[in-house]
Amino acid sequence: MIDEISQKILHILQEKARIPNVEVARQVGLTPSAVLERIRKLEKSGIIDGYEVKLNPRMFDRNFLSFAWVYPEKTDEGKVAETLALIPEIQEVHFISGEDCYFIKIRTSGPEALKRILQDRIRKIEGVMATKTHTVLDTFKETSKIPIDSMPDMKTDTDQE
């Protein structure tokens, strides 16, 4: 089971992944070595899936955000998704129900760049029948954080200290 201290550690790391271990230890009331051991166990068990730097899209001229539905042929077998995932401007690829298509998140420098990606890359993928795109006018929330206040019971070794 993930105990309350491990949940606190996860919350702290989601807020600031590069926080010094000593500071995490101070906040949760453990020694730095005990915190490091817990973090390693959380990583080994797959609860912590990795660490990533979040870049500001404006600083890289990638502030134009769009979402698109990509409709594959019935015989697709995931090949379209694999090819979509290789396009750097595409940040997410999801297969969704209802439309039975791929739902993708695209970041570009503007409408012209989006148009080029749609025409020159996405629509030329073998097995793509059609696309439908919506551009974002304003973003009020965008995060990859997962709420951990009510985590399900999971077996780890972290509560045996």
C-alpha positions as CSV (number, residue, x, y, z in Angstrom):
1,M,0.0,0.0,0.0
2,I,1.2,3.5,-0.6
3,D,1.2,5.2,2.7
4,E,0.5,8.9,3.4
5,I,4.2,9.8,3.4
6,S,4.7,8.3,-0.1
7,Q,1.7,10.2,-1.3
8,K,3.2,13.4,0.1
9,I,6.5,12.6,-1.7
10,L,4.6,12.0,-5.0
11,H,2.7,15.3,-4.6
12,I,5.9,17.2,-3.9
13,L,7.7,15.6,-6.9
14,Q,4.7,16.4,-9.3
15,E,5.0,20.0,-8.2
16,K,8.7,20.3,-8.6
17,A,10.6,17.2,-9.9
18,R,14.0,18.7,-9.4
19,I,13.5,19.6,-5.7
20,P,16.5,18.6,-3.7
21,N,16.1,15.3,-1.8
22,V,17.0,17.1,1.5
23,E,14.1,19.5,1.0
24,V,11.6,16.6,0.3
25,A,12.9,14.9,3.5
26,R,12.4,18.1,5.5
27,Q,8.8,18.4,4.2
28,V,7.8,14.8,5.0
29,G,9.8,14.4,8.2
30,L,12.2,11.6,7.1
31,T,15.9,11.4,6.6
32,P,17.2,12.1,3.0
33,S,18.3,8.4,2.7
34,A,14.8,7.2,3.7
35,V,13.2,9.5,1.1
36,L,15.7,8.4,-1.6
37,E,14.9,4.7,-0.8
38,R,11.1,5.4,-1.1
39,I,11.6,7.3,-4.4
40,R,13.7,4.4,-5.8
41,K,11.0,1.9,-4.8
42,L,8.3,4.1,-6.4
43,E,10.3,4.2,-9.6
44,K,11.0,0.5,-9.6
45,S,7.4,-0.4,-9.0
46,G,6.4,1.8,-12.0
47,I,4.4,4.4,-9.9
48,I,6.9,7.0,-10.9
49,D,7.1,6.6,-14.7
50,G,9.9,9.1,-15.4
51,Y,10.9,12.7,-15.2
52,E,10.5,15.4,-17.9
53,V,11.2,19.0,-18.3
54,K,8.2,21.2,-19.3
55,L,9.2,23.8,-21.9
56,N,7.4,27.0,-22.6
57,P,5.9,26.6,-26.1
58,R,6.0,30.4,-26.6
59,M,9.8,30.4,-26.3
60,F,10.0,27.9,-29.2
61,D,7.4,29.5,-31.4
62,R,5.1,26.5,-30.8
63,N,2.2,28.4,-29.2
64,F,-0.5,27.4,-31.8
65,L,-2.4,24.5,-30.4
66,S,-4.8,22.3,-32.3
67,F,-6.6,19.0,-31.8
68,A,-7.5,16.7,-34.7
69,W,-9.4,13.6,-35.4
70,V,-7.6,11.3,-37.8
71,Y,-9.8,8.7,-39.4
72,P,-8.0,5.5,-40.5
73,E,-9.1,2.8,-42.9
74,K,-10.8,-0.2,-41.2
75,T,-7.7,-2.3,-41.8
76,D,-5.4,0.1,-40.0
77,E,-4.2,-2.2,-37.1
78,G,-2.4,0.7,-35.4
79,K,0.0,1.6,-38.3
80,V,-1.4,5.1,-38.6
81,A,-0.9,5.7,-34.9
82,E,2.7,4.5,-35.1
83,T,3.4,6.9,-37.9
84,L,1.6,9.8,-36.3
85,A,3.7,9.3,-33.1
86,L,6.8,9.9,-35.2
87,I,5.8,13.4,-36.1
88,P,7.5,15.8,-33.6
89,E,4.8,18.4,-33.6
90,I,2.2,15.8,-32.5
91,Q,2.4,15.7,-28.7
92,E,-0.3,13.1,-28.1
93,V,-2.0,10.2,-30.0
94,H,-5.1,8.5,-28.6
95,F,-7.4,6.0,-30.2
96,I,-11.0,7.0,-29.1
97,S,-14.4,5.3,-29.1
98,G,-17.4,6.8,-30.7
99,E,-15.6,8.1,-33.7
100,D,-13.3,5.0,-33.9
101,C,-10.4,7.3,-34.9
102,Y,-7.2,8.8,-33.5
103,F,-7.4,12.0,-31.5
104,I,-4.2,14.0,-31.7
105,K,-2.7,17.1,-30.0
106,I,-0.6,19.2,-32.3
107,R,1.7,22.2,-31.5
108,T,2.9,24.4,-34.3
109,S,4.0,28.0,-34.9
110,G,0.7,29.0,-36.5
111,P,-2.0,28.2,-39.1
112,E,0.4,27.9,-42.0
113,A,2.6,25.3,-40.2
114,L,-0.5,23.4,-39.2
115,K,-1.7,23.4,-42.7
116,R,1.7,22.0,-44.0
117,I,1.7,19.2,-41.4
118,L,-1.9,18.2,-42.2
119,Q,-1.4,18.3,-46.0
120,D,2.2,17.1,-46.3
121,R,2.5,14.7,-43.4
122,I,-0.7,13.5,-41.8
123,R,-3.0,13.2,-44.9
124,K,-0.2,11.4,-46.8
125,I,0.1,8.6,-44.3
126,E,-1.0,5.4,-45.8
127,G,-4.4,4.4,-44.3
128,V,-5.6,7.9,-43.4
129,M,-9.0,8.5,-45.0
130,A,-9.8,11.9,-43.5
131,T,-9.0,14.5,-40.8
132,K,-11.0,17.0,-38.8
133,T,-9.1,19.8,-37.0
134,H,-10.0,22.3,-34.3
135,T,-7.7,25.1,-33.2
136,V,-7.4,26.3,-29.6
137,L,-8.3,30.0,-29.0
138,D,-7.3,30.1,-25.3
139,T,-6.1,27.5,-22.8
140,F,-7.3,27.7,-19.2
141,K,-5.6,24.6,-17.9
142,E,-3.0,22.2,-19.3
143,T,-1.2,19.7,-17.1
144,S,0.1,16.2,-17.0
145,K,-0.2,16.0,-13.2
146,I,-2.4,13.1,-11.8
147,P,-4.5,13.7,-8.7
148,I,-3.1,11.6,-5.9
149,D,-5.3,12.5,-3.0
150,S,-7.4,9.3,-3.3
151,M,-5.0,6.8,-4.7
152,P,-6.2,3.2,-5.0
153,D,-4.5,0.6,-2.7
154,M,-1.2,-0.4,-4.4
155,K,1.3,-2.8,-3.0
156,T,4.8,-1.4,-2.6
157,D,7.5,-1.9,0.0
158,T,7.6,1.8,0.9
159,D,5.5,1.4,4.1
160,Q,7.9,-1.0,5.8
161,E,10.3,1.6,7.2
